[in-house]
């Protein structure tokens, strides 16, 4: 099927999560991607490189991930929606520029198709050990948003949401796939362009006189302009005032960084998204995300057949973390079980929110494969007996 004038190839396809991510970016209006090949994310940019010349987009294979993660920010200030794609070691290299995007309020999307680490690790096998790095990997205080698809369909849907959130809050948004989701092939339905909700960029509509590049309104998010259109555009990673000019003082730091944090923290209720299954009245709640949320389902169903009251809470939004909902559930459930393909990352957030009110049990896996559902089942049943 041919693409429509907006580049959207509406229809039903059997494609993997990486290709679905590329199609979702196109549907979201992304027209600039810079990246460097790295398994298991390369298929995203392969698809982009194939499709972009036909729809007026530009893909650049940069010399490394550092160059890729800064190139997209220049494209954004030139007026484009932009994305970069990586995994593991490349994600580590991009951390400085995630912080820069947060400080300069540059709306862009970073896709991390996670694999086993650390260092070169397991290039072709799954992991989920980049989750804390996604939130805290760059230095200083800042806010970001991170989303976790568990299927090729959600890879398509959530990259669109990632671009919408980036534009709404002028923040870098991370799409945290894992190798299994990136490489699994399933049916993906791409709707017509006129049925896809797209958040427009928040452009300044006033005069150039007296324009302040970083002056925010009540929602703490300033409007943007395009570089080269006559506005005074001064973009720096230094602490800056509303003009964008450096100001080295504690007062300037408090005013700016507090706003960067609060525009995410105070809007968490509108940003956070979870999926819940039978959590009301549950004795035990599984908290999961990505491919592990699918692996947990057979364990949950088996435990239910044997009489256990088990609910399932799946993180669509990993950051900001759904702290409010976890606190609510902690007052009624006897145990949380958190399976992850790491040795304990998001489980620490569950423990923080529970604050000792009930038990939290982890089911850790070092990477290279998914869990055996029997291990998750065993932990569920152990919780029910204690």
Buried (B, 14 or more C-beta within 10 A) or exposed (E): EEBBEBBBBBEEBEBBBBBBBBBBBBBBBBBBBBBBEBBBBBBBBBBBBEBBEEBEBBBBEBEEBBBBBBBBBBBBBEBBBBBBBBBBBBBBBBBBBBBBBBBBBBBBBBBBBBBBBEEEBBBEBBBBBBBBBBBEBBEEEBBBBBBBBBBBBBBBBBBBBBBBBBBBBBBBBBBBBBBBBBBBEBEBEBEEBEEBEBBEBBEBEEEEEEBEBBBBEEEBBBBBBBBEEEBEBEBEBEBBBBBBBEBEEEEBBEBBBEBBBEBBEEBBEEBBEBBBBEBEEBBBBBBBBBBBBBBBBBBBBBBBEEEBBBBBBBBBBBBBBBBEBBBEBBEBBBBBBBBBBBEBBBBBBBBEBBEEEBBBBBBBBEBBBBBBBEBBBBBBBEBBEE
